[in-house]
Amino acid sequence: MSDLATPYSLLGGEDRVRALVDRFYDLMEELPAAAAVRAMHPSDLAGSRNKLFLFLSGWLGGPGLYVQRYGHPRLRARHLPFPIDTAGSDAWMLCMRLALEEQVESPLREQLLQAFSRTASHMENSGTRQRVGLGIGRSASSARAVAVHDPDVE
């Protein structure tokens, strides 16, 4: 795959990844349906915003900024201290889905939604609760695969 064909490049690089992350966290603060997942974060989201930006840069095929600064993401292990059930991952996905709808064009948006959905499901570590009706599809099969570097999915 050429550098131009990465999701990072297709998205528009650093500025667009940062805009996506900022909108994601803005939505997390604004949406009542995201209150539980927001409560898992520190009151000041600056560090969370920066870490997600660093992580997504590499995950999307751009520079491996997170790995350079913190080492392997160990994404699931880093989230184990937080009880994440289906409702929590759905709330996280609600924020990401809305941010993607505002920030990313099709077909990249759908490809990223599928990749984020798989990752959000992988983070679940607590109980099994009913879906909260957030309109999030979790199709196990995909007509298109997104070329996303996911160093932590086991």
matplotlib code that plots the C-alpha trace (Angstrom):
import matplotlib.pyplot as plt

x = [0.0, 1.4, 1.5, -1.2, -3.6, -3.6, -6.7, -4.6, -3.8, -7.3, -8.7, -6.4, -3.5, -2.7, -5.1, -8.1, -7.2, -7.0, -10.3, -11.9, -10.6, -11.7, -15.2, -15.4, -14.5, -16.8, -19.7, -18.7, -19.1, -22.4, -24.4, -26.4, -26.1, -22.4, -22.4, -21.2, -18.3, -17.4, -17.3, -14.5, -12.2, -10.5, -12.3, -9.7, -9.8, -6.7, -4.5, -7.2, -7.5, -3.8, -3.4, -6.2, -4.8, -1.3, -2.9, -5.1, -2.3, -0.5, -3.6, -4.8, -1.4, 0.3, 3.2, 3.4, 3.4, 1.8, 4.3, 7.2, 6.1, 4.5, 5.5, 3.1, -0.5, -1.7, -5.1, -7.2, -4.8, -4.9, -8.7, -9.0, -9.2, -12.4, -15.6, -16.6, -19.9, -21.9, -23.7, -20.3, -18.9, -22.1, -21.9, -18.3, -19.3, -22.2, -19.7, -17.3, -20.1, -21.4, -17.9, -17.2, -20.5, -19.5, -15.9, -15.3, -16.7, -17.9, -16.7, -13.9, -16.4, -18.1, -14.8, -13.6, -17.0, -16.5, -12.9, -13.9, -16.8, -14.6, -12.2, -14.9, -16.3, -12.8, -12.6, -15.7, -14.6, -17.7, -21.0, -23.5, -26.2, -28.8, -28.1, -29.4, -30.8, -28.1, -28.4, -25.0, -24.7, -22.1, -21.9, -19.3, -18.9, -17.7, -17.9, -14.9, -11.9, -10.2, -6.4, -5.9, -2.8, -4.3, -1.3, -3.3, -6.2, -5.4]
y = [0.0, 3.4, 6.2, 8.0, 5.1, 5.0, 6.0, 8.7, 10.2, 9.7, 11.5, 14.5, 13.9, 15.4, 18.4, 16.2, 13.5, 16.2, 17.7, 14.2, 13.6, 17.1, 16.6, 13.1, 14.5, 17.5, 15.1, 13.0, 16.1, 17.3, 14.1, 12.8, 9.3, 9.5, 10.6, 7.2, 7.0, 10.6, 9.9, 7.3, 10.2, 12.9, 16.2, 17.9, 16.0, 17.6, 14.5, 12.1, 14.2, 14.2, 10.4, 9.5, 11.8, 10.2, 6.7, 7.3, 8.8, 5.4, 3.3, 5.0, 4.4, 7.7, 8.4, 6.1, 9.0, 7.0, 4.2, 6.7, 8.3, 5.5, 2.2, -0.5, 0.7, -2.5, -1.0, -3.6, -3.9, -0.1, -0.1, -3.1, -0.8, 0.6, -1.5, -1.3, -3.1, -3.1, 0.1, 1.8, 0.8, 1.8, 5.2, 5.5, 4.5, 7.0, 9.8, 8.4, 7.7, 11.2, 12.7, 10.6, 11.6, 15.3, 14.9, 12.1, 11.4, 8.0, 5.3, 6.0, 6.8, 3.4, 1.6, 3.5, 2.9, -0.9, -0.8, 1.4, -0.9, -3.9, -2.2, -0.9, -4.4, -5.7, -3.3, -4.7, -6.3, -6.2, -7.9, -8.2, -5.6, -4.8, -2.3, 1.1, 1.8, 4.1, 3.0, 1.4, -1.5, -4.1, -6.3, -9.0, -9.3, -6.5, -6.0, -3.8, -4.0, -0.9, -0.9, 0.2, -0.7, -2.2, -3.3, -4.4, -6.5, -10.0]
z = [0.0, -0.8, 1.7, -0.1, 0.3, 4.1, 6.0, 7.7, 4.3, 3.0, 6.1, 5.4, 7.8, 11.2, 11.2, 10.2, 12.8, 15.5, 14.3, 14.5, 18.0, 19.2, 17.9, 19.4, 22.9, 22.4, 21.7, 24.7, 26.9, 25.2, 24.9, 27.9, 26.4, 26.8, 30.5, 31.8, 29.4, 30.0, 33.8, 33.2, 32.0, 34.0, 34.4, 32.1, 28.7, 27.3, 28.0, 26.7, 23.6, 23.0, 23.6, 21.3, 18.6, 19.0, 19.0, 16.0, 13.9, 13.9, 13.9, 10.7, 9.0, 9.8, 12.0, 15.1, 17.5, 20.4, 20.1, 19.9, 23.2, 25.2, 23.6, 22.4, 23.0, 24.8, 24.2, 25.9, 28.9, 29.4, 29.5, 31.9, 35.0, 33.7, 33.6, 30.0, 29.1, 25.9, 26.9, 27.5, 24.2, 22.5, 24.1, 23.0, 19.5, 19.5, 19.9, 17.3, 14.8, 15.1, 14.8, 11.8, 10.2, 10.6, 9.7, 7.2, 3.7, 2.5, 1.8, 4.3, 7.0, 6.8, 6.8, 9.9, 11.6, 11.1, 12.4, 15.4, 16.2, 16.2, 18.5, 20.9, 21.2, 21.9, 24.9, 26.6, 29.8, 32.1, 32.0, 29.2, 29.1, 26.6, 23.8, 24.6, 21.2, 19.9, 16.3, 16.1, 13.7, 14.6, 11.6, 12.0, 8.2, 6.1, 2.4, 2.6, 4.8, 6.0, 6.0, 9.6, 11.5, 14.7, 16.8, 19.8, 18.5, 19.5]

ax = plt.figure().add_subplot(projection="3d")
ax.plot(x, y, z, "-o")
ax.set_aspect("equal")
plt.show()
